[in-house]
Amino acid sequence: MRPTPIYRLLGVILLGFIVALGSSYIGQMGYFYQSGQMLEWFSAIVASGIAGAVWAASFK
């Protein structure tokens, strides 16, 4: 059974949030950047975008 559209939307939002949080955390723990730097924002946006693309491709 396929999930309804609202659950798919909520799932991808939650996935993007978790991936962005993980990307920021790993980058800060690896001393790649400090909190609030542009590189942190960029890595979080790119990571959540990739996660959303993988999620969308898995339901095609």
SERO-4910 file (N, C-alpha, C, O; in steps of 0.05 Angstrom, whole numbers):
BEGIN
 pado doro    nc1    nc2    nc3   cac1   cac2   cac3    cc1    cc2    cc3    oc1    oc2    oc3
  Met    A     17    -24      0      0      0      0     18     25      0     36     27     16
  Arg    A     12     43    -18     28     68    -20     17     88     -1     -7     90      3
  Pro    A     35    104     11     25    125     30     10    147     15     14    152     -8
  Thr    A     -8    160     30    -24    182     18     -5    205     13     16    207     26
  Pro    A    -13    224     -5      4    246    -11     13    263     13     35    273     14
  Ile    A     -5    267     33      3    283     56     24    270     72     42    283     82
  Tyr    A     23    243     75     44    229     90     70    229     75     91    229     87
  Arg    A     69    228     49     93    229     33    106    257     36    131    259     38
  Leu    A     90    278     36    101    305     40    113    308     68    135    319     71
  Leu    A     98    299     88    109    301    115    134    284    119    152    292    133
  Gly    A    135    261    105    159    244    107    183    257     95    205    256    106
  Val    A    180    270     72    203    283     59    211    308     75    235    315     75
  Ile    A    193    322     87    200    345    104    216    335    128    236    347    135
  Leu    A    207    314    141    222    303    164    249    292    156    269    297    170
  Leu    A    250    279    133    276    269    123    295    292    117    319    291    125
  Gly    A    286    313    105    302    336     99    313    350    124    336    358    125
  Phe    A    295    351    144    303    363    170    325    347    183    345    358    193
  Ile    A    321    321    184    341    303    197    368    304    182    389    305    195
  Val    A    367    303    155    392    304    140    406    331    143    430    331    146
  Ala    A    391    353    143    404    379    146    416    381    174    438    392    178
  Leu    A    402    371    194    412    372    222    438    355    223    458    363    236
  Gly    A    437    331    211    461    314    212    484    327    197    507    324    206
  Ser    A    479    339    175    500    352    159    513    375    175    538    377    176
  Ser    A    497    391    189    508    412    205    524    401    229    545    412    235
  Tyr    A    513    381    241    527    369    264    554    357    256    574    361    270
  Ile    A    554    341    235    579    328    226    599    349    218    623    346    224
  Gly    A    591    370    204    609    391    196    621    406    219    645    413    218
  Gln    A    606    411    239    616    425    263    634    406    279    655    415    290
  Met    A    627    381    282    644    363    297    670    356    282    690    350    295
  Gly    A    669    358    256    694    353    240    710    378    237    730    378    222
  Tyr    A    702    400    249    716    426    248    719    437    219    739    449    212
  Phe    A    699    431    203    698    442    176    689    471    176    697    487    160
  Tyr    A    671    477    195    661    504    198    649    508    225    646    488    241
  Gln    A    642    533    232    630    539    258    600    544    253    591    547    231
  Ser    A    586    545    275    557    548    273    550    575    260    561    596    268
  Gly    A    532    575    241    522    599    228    538    608    204    530    628    191
  Gln    A    559    595    197    574    602    174    559    595    148    542    577    149
  Met    A    565    609    127    552    604    101    556    575     92    538    563     80
  Leu    A    579    564     96    585    536     88    566    517    103    559    496     91
  Glu    A    560    522    128    541    505    143    514    506    130    501    485    126
  Trp    A    504    530    123    478    532    111    478    519     83    459    505     76
  Phe    A    499    523     68    501    511     42    501    480     43    487    467     28
  Ser    A    516    469     62    517    440     64    490    429     73    482    407     64
  Ala    A    476    442     91    450    433    100    430    434     77    413    416     74
  Ile    A    430    455     61    412    458     38    417    436     17    399    424      7
  Val    A    443    432     11    450    412     -9    443    384      1    432    368    -15
  Ala    A    449    378     26    443    351     37    413    346     37    405    324     30
  Ser    A    397    365     45    368    361     45    357    359     17    337    345     13
  Gly    A    368    374     -1    360    372    -29    365    345    -41    349    333    -56
  Ile    A    389    334    -35    396    307    -45    377    286    -33    368    268    -46
  Ala    A    372    289     -7    354    270      7    326    271     -5    313    251     -9
  Gly    A    316    295    -12    290    298    -24    289    286    -52    269    275    -60
  Ala    A    311    289    -67    312    277    -94    312    247    -93    299    233   -109
  Val    A    327    236    -73    327    207    -70    300    197    -61    291    176    -71
  Trp    A    287    211    -44    260    204    -34    240    204    -58    224    186    -61
  Ala    A    242    225    -74    223    227    -97    229    205   -118    210    194   -129
  Ala    A    254    199   -122    261    177   -141    252    150   -131    246    132   -147
  Ser    A    251    146   -105    243    120    -94    213    116    -97    204     93    -96
  Phe    A    197    136   -101    168    133   -104    160    136   -133    136    136   -139
  Lys    A    178    137   -152    171    138   -180    164    111   -191    157    108   -214
***
